[in-house]
């Protein structure tokens, strides 16, 4: 069983930055594509970013393109989400996900999910 643990959330002013981390319990996940999603109160969970197994391919939602960067460090079994120029509408609970297939990790059908970390952006 793979466990994913997110960290790095918090309260930040608009225009600020945060870096989220997602640590996997097993090195097996280093061979999996991984993604970040978010869910704001009263809204559906939405895709934010994804990265393939070797970091050579990334994908972003239009709403975060140019502001967020997804990356991974295999030696740490960890995926990061660097968030810059944060806006109040970025406020949400952020989740990481992992799945053996890149097409699936970009959807809500990923096999493994973390518990989430809250990001709050004040105006």
Order of alpha helices (4+ residues) and beta strands (2+ residues): beta-beta-beta-beta-beta-beta-beta-beta-beta-alpha-beta-beta
